[in-house]
Amino acid sequence: MDIWLVRHGETDWNLNRRVQGWTDIPLNQTGRDQARRLAASLSGIPFQHIYTSDLSRARDTGKAIADSTGTPLSTTPQLREQYFGQAEGLNRQDKDRRFPNGAPDAETPSMVEARVSEFLTEIAAKHPTGRIVVATHGGVVRAALRWLGQPDPVIHNTSVTCLRVENGVFSVSVVNAIPHLQARTDDESTAGIS
């Protein structure tokens, strides 16, 4: 089976390089357009289910895909971004200056990795075949890649990262694909993702 990890569309806090974490910041106009373009590019692809973070920026990105593909959708707090505690709302520079070792009440990267790996293992067991979408956050995608021994790449808004699961073994087939954002028209295919 395949799990397509989708990062949410852009928010104003992404633009201003502010730490979002669990703060529920909505998609901005660019983010809504990115989600619409991604959804249009996926419209002919059959998915069994879409799982999303319960934060609106990821949930709305997943809902755009669900509306375009007719796929059922469920939300879960397991797919939330890393919790940054007192650092949430600060711009990245201020966060690094005030909390060089991370905010004391923040979730650690290893905690996020454990949460994400548990979720991915559960859905792989629940859906042994087919294709699943997970609409989530950049930190969750990076945690999944770390869990699978991959480096920490940049993850663009509405990018698709594909995991393959065969006989319970996970592998990475695509990282940070954004053909829908590079396309000149909405009927551009998702070549290289499927």
JOVENRA-V53851 format. One record per pair of residues at least 12 apart in sequence whose ideal C-beta (glycine too) atoms are under 7 Angstrom apart, sorted by the first residue. I is the first residue (numbers start at 1). J is the second residue. If there is no record, write none. Layout:
i:I j:J
i:I j:J
This chain:
i:1 j:124
i:1 j:127
i:1 j:128
i:1 j:129
i:1 j:130
i:1 j:131
i:1 j:132
i:1 j:165
i:2 j:131
i:2 j:162
i:2 j:163
i:2 j:164
i:3 j:120
i:3 j:123
i:3 j:132
i:3 j:134
i:3 j:163
i:3 j:165
i:4 j:131
i:4 j:132
i:4 j:133
i:4 j:134
i:4 j:160
i:4 j:162
i:5 j:134
i:5 j:136
i:5 j:141
i:5 j:144
i:5 j:161
i:5 j:163
i:6 j:38
i:6 j:61
i:6 j:133
i:6 j:134
i:6 j:135
i:6 j:136
i:6 j:158
i:6 j:160
i:7 j:136
i:7 j:137
i:7 j:138
i:7 j:141
i:7 j:155
i:7 j:156
i:7 j:157
i:7 j:158
i:7 j:159
i:8 j:27
i:8 j:57
i:8 j:58
i:8 j:61
i:8 j:135
i:8 j:137
i:8 j:157
i:9 j:27
i:9 j:31
i:9 j:32
i:9 j:34
i:9 j:35
i:9 j:57
i:9 j:61
i:9 j:157
i:9 j:158
i:10 j:27
i:10 j:28
i:10 j:30
i:10 j:31
i:10 j:34
i:10 j:157
i:11 j:25
i:11 j:26
i:11 j:27
i:11 j:28
i:11 j:31
i:11 j:57
i:12 j:25
i:12 j:28
i:13 j:25
i:14 j:157
i:16 j:91
i:17 j:91
i:17 j:92
i:18 j:89
i:18 j:90
i:18 j:91
i:19 j:84
i:19 j:87
i:19 j:88
i:19 j:89
i:19 j:90
i:19 j:92
i:19 j:95
i:20 j:81
i:20 j:88
i:21 j:81
i:21 j:82
i:21 j:83
i:21 j:84
i:21 j:88
i:22 j:55
i:22 j:80
i:22 j:81
i:22 j:83
i:22 j:88
i:23 j:88
i:23 j:89
i:24 j:55
i:24 j:56
i:25 j:57
i:26 j:56
i:26 j:57
i:27 j:57
i:27 j:60
i:31 j:57
i:31 j:157
i:34 j:157
i:34 j:158
i:34 j:181
i:35 j:60
i:35 j:61
i:35 j:64
i:35 j:158
i:36 j:64
i:37 j:180
i:37 j:181
i:37 j:186
i:38 j:65
i:38 j:158
i:38 j:180
i:39 j:64
i:39 j:65
i:39 j:67
i:39 j:68
i:40 j:68
i:40 j:186
i:41 j:179
i:41 j:180
i:41 j:188
i:41 j:189
i:41 j:190
i:42 j:65
i:42 j:68
i:42 j:69
i:42 j:190
i:43 j:68
i:43 j:69
i:45 j:69
i:45 j:194
i:46 j:131
i:47 j:69
i:47 j:71
i:47 j:131
i:47 j:132
i:47 j:133
i:48 j:127
i:48 j:130
i:48 j:131
i:48 j:132
i:49 j:71
i:49 j:72
i:49 j:74
i:49 j:127
i:49 j:132
i:50 j:62
i:50 j:65
i:50 j:66
i:50 j:71
i:50 j:72
i:50 j:73
i:50 j:133
i:50 j:135
i:51 j:74
i:51 j:76
i:51 j:79
i:51 j:123
i:51 j:132
i:51 j:134
i:52 j:73
i:52 j:75
i:52 j:79
i:52 j:135
i:53 j:75
i:53 j:79
i:53 j:80
i:53 j:135
i:53 j:136
i:53 j:137
i:54 j:75
i:54 j:76
i:54 j:77
i:54 j:80
i:55 j:80
i:55 j:81
i:58 j:79
i:58 j:135
i:58 j:136
i:58 j:137
i:59 j:75
i:61 j:135
i:61 j:158
i:62 j:133
i:62 j:135
i:65 j:133
i:65 j:135
i:78 j:115
i:78 j:119
i:79 j:119
i:79 j:134
i:79 j:136
i:79 j:140
i:81 j:137
i:81 j:139
i:81 j:140
i:82 j:107
i:82 j:112
i:82 j:139
i:83 j:106
i:83 j:107
i:84 j:103
i:84 j:106
i:85 j:103
i:85 j:105
i:85 j:106
i:86 j:103
i:86 j:105
i:87 j:99
i:87 j:103
i:87 j:106
i:109 j:143
i:112 j:139
i:112 j:140
i:112 j:143
i:113 j:143
i:113 j:146
i:113 j:147
i:116 j:140
i:116 j:143
i:116 j:144
i:116 j:147
i:117 j:147
i:120 j:144
i:124 j:165
i:138 j:155
i:141 j:155
i:141 j:161
i:142 j:155
i:144 j:163
i:145 j:172
i:145 j:175
i:148 j:170
i:148 j:172
i:150 j:172
i:153 j:175
i:153 j:176
i:154 j:176
i:155 j:176
i:156 j:176
i:156 j:178
i:158 j:178
i:158 j:181
i:159 j:176
i:159 j:177
i:159 j:178
i:160 j:174
i:160 j:177
i:160 j:193
i:161 j:174
i:161 j:175
i:161 j:176
i:162 j:174
i:162 j:193
i:174 j:192
i:174 j:193
i:177 j:192
i:177 j:193
i:179 j:191
i:179 j:192
